[in-house]
């Protein structure tokens, strides 16, 4: 089925129309104080993609410098600028786009014909640098599923989700949070969405359940316009006979009334920019793979450069009544 048909078909989920959100988004980045004598500056910015749950149109790039939009590893799209011997001390870029985002609800029911996986699922069983699948992680995951007497992929994933939501606190104080380091998260039992989903994904993979990471920006529930302070991330796992099931453990922890909802759903108040951890850019960066790709990344003469000023904002185009 073509992407457009998939998008239209997903308007009907769980027996009722899915909620949707239609908005414009502006992503601004300015590389500042470029060192005198720089031979080459490169800048990468994530560009959102079409999928069955979001339609991206009217993509516009505002910058005086040559640029291109490329597709890299894990089908992530990105804007790339390469400037040889930059003459200015700063390089501004503004990326704007329109997004229609659908609420995603996956009915948790087995289908007789089964679901054919999209591509090779083995990559979603492999470890990430900060999410190893070692003996200790396997032992902790096994303890969780055994305590719940879980047998199927769905039962094990639910046990892991319940464990994470019940035992990890959404808390961004102190140091160490936000890196998605599974050992930090398991020890501190607190952090942000990256830390919550490091545990969920790591434990799921340890139990042989493919799981993957996605990241983008959240929007406030109330329609309108405004600034977006920072990113949000979420996860999916693959259950045999069902397909990819969305989860959002950190949102469930912040709002216990929606704990049931966020096992099998992602709301429409978000836009996805990229998938996966340890991200390789296009063209490939000289530095290490990116832990995740939501903020701009720059290199000056092949070395990471962090002096980038950013701003993110949204404006709703069609207010939609909330259930």
N, C-alpha and C positions, 0 to 999 in steps of 0.2 A: 504494500500500500504506500502511495506517495506521501511525503511529509504533510502536504496540505490536507490530504484526506485523513491522515492520522490525527491532525490537529482538530479538524472538524468533528471526527468521530469521538474524540475525547471530551467534547462538550456535554456528552451524556454519560454520567458515571454514577454508579450506585443507585440507579433508578430515578435520579433527578438531575436537572441541569447543574453543571459545575459553575461555581462563582468564577468571575473573571475580572481582570483589572487592566485598564487601558491607560498607559501613561507615557510620558517622555522622560528621558533620563539624560543628564549631562555629567560627563566625567572629565574633569580638568586636571592637568598635570603640567607643572613647570619645572624643568631642570634648572637649578639656580647655581650661581657662582661657579660656573665652569672654569676650571683652572686654565690660566694663560699657558699657551703652548700645547694644548690638547690636540692630538693628531686625529683622533676619531671618537665621536660620541655615538652611542647606540641607545635607543630607548624602545622598550616593549610595553604595550598596554593591552590588557585583555579586551576582547570584543565578544559580546554575547552571540550565541548561536540559536538557530531555529531548532526546535524539537517538538514532539507532540504536545508539550505543555507551555511553550512560549513561542510567539511569532515576533520576529525582529524585522522592522522595516525602517526606512528613512535614515539609514546610517550616514552620518556626515562627519568629516574630519576637518577641523579648522586649525591649520598651522601653515606658516610660510615655507616649510621645509618639505622636500620630497619624502613620500611615505608609501607603504604598501600594506595590505591586509593579507596575512598568510595563515595557513592551517598547519599546526604542528602536531606533536605527539598527543595521543588521546583525543584527537580531533578538536583540540582547543584552537580557537581563532584568536589572532592577535594583530595589533597594529605595530609596525616596525618602522623606526626612523634611523637612518644612518647618516651622520653629518661629518664630513671630512674637514678637518681644520676649522672648527666653528669660529666664526668671527664675533659672535655675540656672547655675552656672559650668561644669558639665560635662553632657554628654548621652551616656548609655550605650546601646548597642544590641548585642544578641546574635542572630545568625542561625544556626539549626541546621537540618540536613536529613539525610536518609538517601540514600545513593547506591549504586546497583549499577553498577559500571563493568566493561565488557567489554574484553578484549584485542581490538585491531583489527588484522586481517591482511588486506591487499588482495592477492589473487592477481594477479601481474603477467603477465597473459595477455590477448591481444586476443580480443574476442568478435565473432562474425560479424555479429550484429545491431547492434553498436555500443551506445553508452550515450547516453541523452538527458540533456543537462546540466540541472541544477536552476536555472532562472532564467537571468539574463543573466550570462555569465562576464566581460564586459568590465570590471566593477568590480575584478576580481582581476588585471587587467593595468595598472591605474593606479598612479602613484607615490604614496608616502607622503611626509610632510615630511622624514623622515630616511632614506627609501629612494627617492631620485630615480631616474628611468629616463632618464638623459641619455647623451650621446655617450660619455663615459668609461666609464660602467657597461656600456653596450652593447659597447664595444671589449674590456673585460676579460672579459665573458661569452663573447663570440665567440671570443676566444683560447682559453678553456677548452674549449669544445665542438669547436673545430677541432682542437685537440691530441688529442682523443679520437676524432676522425673520426665524431662523433655526427651522426645524421641525423634520427631521429624524436624526438618529444617525450620519450618514455621514455629514449632514449639520451642526449639532452641533459640531462635532469634528473639522470640517474645520473652523468654527467660532472661536473656542478656539485656534486652531493652529495659525490662522491669528492674533488673539489678542496677543498671547505670542510673536510671531516673531516681531510684530510691536511695542510692548511696553516694551520689555525687552532687555537690552544691554548686549552683551558679554563683561564682564569687570571683571577681576580678581584682582582688586586693593582693598586695605583696608581689613577689616575683615568681617566674616560672610558668605562669599560665599563658595560654594563647598559642603555644608552639605545637600542640597536638602530640606531645610526648607521652606515650602510653604509660611509661614507668612513673613519670611525674604525676600524671592524673590518677593512677592507681594508688600511689602513695599519699598524695595530698587530698584526694577525694574532693577536689574543687577545681574550678577553672571556667573557661567559656566554651562556646559551641565546639571549637576545635578539639578541646580536651575530652569533652563528652563523647564525641564521635570517634576519637582515637581508640577509646576503650571498646565502643560498640563494634567498630570495624575490625579491630585486632582480635577480639574474642570470637566474632563470627568467622573470620578466616581461620582461626585456630581450630574451629569445629568443622572446617571443610565447607563453609557457606560463603560463596562469593559476595563481597561487599565493596562498595565504592563510595568515594568522597566527592562532594560537589560544593562549590563556594560561589557567592555572589553578594548582593546587597539586599537588606531588608527594607521594606517600606512600612510606615506606621499604618495601623488598621484604618484610621480615619482618613477619608479622601481629602485631597487638597494639594498643597505643594510645600516644599521645604527642603532642608538640608538632610543628608544622610551621614551619620557620624562615622560609621565603620561597617565592616563586613558581617555576613552571617554565613554559616555553613551547615550542611545536612548530609544525610547518607541514604543509601539504598542497599538492600540485600536481595539475593536471588534465591527464591524458593522453588523447588521442583514442582511442576504442575501448576504454578501460579504466575511466575515471572518476577520482574523487579518490583520490590515492595518499598515504598518510601517510608522513612522514619525521620523524626526530628526530636532527639532525646533531650536536647537542651531547652527547647521551647516547652516540652512537656514538664521539665523540672521547674521552669519558671512559672508555669500555669498548670497546677495539678488537675484542674477541671478539664483540661484538654489532653490528659494522658492517654486516654483511649483513642482519641482522634489522631494523634501524631504517630501512632503505630499503624501505618497504612495510608498516611495522607501528608501532603504538603499544601499549605494554604497558598492563596494567590498573591500574597503580599511579599513578593520577592522577585528577583531576577537573577538567573544563573549566568555566571561568566566563564567558569571553567570547571573541569573535572580532574580529580586525581591529586596525588602528592608527588613530590620529587619530579617536578615538571621540567621538561626540556623544551626550550623555546625554539622558534623558527625565525631567522636562522639561529642555530645553537649558540647559546651564550658561552663565554669563556669561563665564567664562574660555575659554582656548584649548581646542580639542579635546584629549582626553587621549592621550598617546603610546601607552598601552595601559591597560586597565581590569582590574585585579585587586585593587588596594588601595582602601580607602575614599577618597572625594574630598569635600571640604567647601568651602563658600563662606560667608563672613560679609559681609553687605551687598554681595553681588555680587562679592567678591574671594576668590581661593583662600586657604584657611586650612589650614595643614599640621600643627597641633598635635593629632594624633590618635594615641591609644595603641591598639595592636592586639594580637591574639592569635589563633592558629589551632591547632586540635587535632583529632585523629581517634580513632576507636575502631572496630576491626574487629568485625563481628557474627558472621561465619561463617568460621573459618579454612579456607583452601583449600590443598591440597598443591601444591607448586611443581614444575614440570617441570625 
